[in-house]
């Protein structure tokens, strides 16, 4: 059955989010207006089913998601934005250790998976919006329930203005020299031939007693990004202004990933900003860093792709964001018939741009050198349609709010050419997203 659809007047997705703060909302937001991937946003309201997974139930996560995709009888309207209900999920970076068979126990939540039957879909190019409801009852669509849900959503959809929220001052969880020492030890591993590169991060934190949605809107005002997201579950809030797509699967067979590697700060001076762009494009270190991750992602995609289908569409393309310029590459492939989008997501998780190469060895070094576990930082938020289409981000430039404590991390790709002090400066540049 296709969802019941009602078009509504277009409104800002961020203001719509505020209307449903009491309904476990999730917003997938394309918040960078000039970016090629910023056409659609999706606000999910409440859920028909939800499940949390820890390390004791890790083997069940992938088959559980796949079983939901098979059970859901929701056929999208092809002329409307692609997500009209299905499955969404938050995956912790630490889940990657279990996927890579390198650890057996994590005390924290590794995945939160939801079945969604109420969505407001936004098309930013056409300035149009629709309420999409399936009215699931034990995963079976109900037109009567869907009509009732639409009426309720319309009654609640009374946007109010954004209340300004000061970004709290973040303090390092560990001394600054801990990151610099970790960079040097990573370089030692590279010199010894253990790895080619690794992404090392530093953690920051601050108390926060305010409204998490207002904080998210402040973050988006300061740092709009094409793969932004807000996810709320109890006392856990994920506030992301991510510029990076992880895995996209469309037409149930075409995979695309766009890893970011290579960063330089923006300048308010146009001439200086152009000089920074040229410096990044001509940086051998950044180009090599990006190319190594492209090779890693090609290998990961090859696990589930038809032989000969893995292609690099763009290599080291310059993309500009509010505070930084990045080098972004785009790789595509075609799924083998025996695999689906969830197989592709797990085959590549976690993303190579936030681990290193080779992935397994770099993750072990990261775990030994970083001061705290990453949790949902560097994990992923995704949505999956019953037809098998999927999109996901990498949770960088993201804040994790849990029980009135705000956590942030920033990191850099470390190669043999890395200078520890310069890498620390790059971390601080990325942290400007939150200041």
Secondary structure, DSSP 8 states (H G I E B T S, - for coil): ---EEEEE----HHHHHHHTTTTT-EEEE---TTSTT-SEEEEE-S-SEEEEE-GGGTTHHHHHHHHHHHH------TTS-S-SSEEEEEE-TTHHHHHTTS----SS--EEEEEE-EEEEEETTTTEEEEEE---BTTB--HHHHHHHHHHHHHH--------------EESS-HHHHHHHHHHHHHHHHTTS-SEEEEEEEEEEE--S-HHHHHHHHHHHS--TEEEEEEETTEEEEEEE--B--EEETTTEEEE--EEEEEE--SSHHHHHHHHHHHHT-HHHHHHHHHHHHHHHHHHHTTB-TT--EEEEEEEEEE-SSEEEEEEEEEEEB-TT--HHHHHHHH-S-GGGTEESHHHHHHHHHHHSSS--TTTT-EEEEE-TTS-EEEB---SEEEEETTEEEEEEEEEE-TT--HHHHHHHHHHHHGGG-
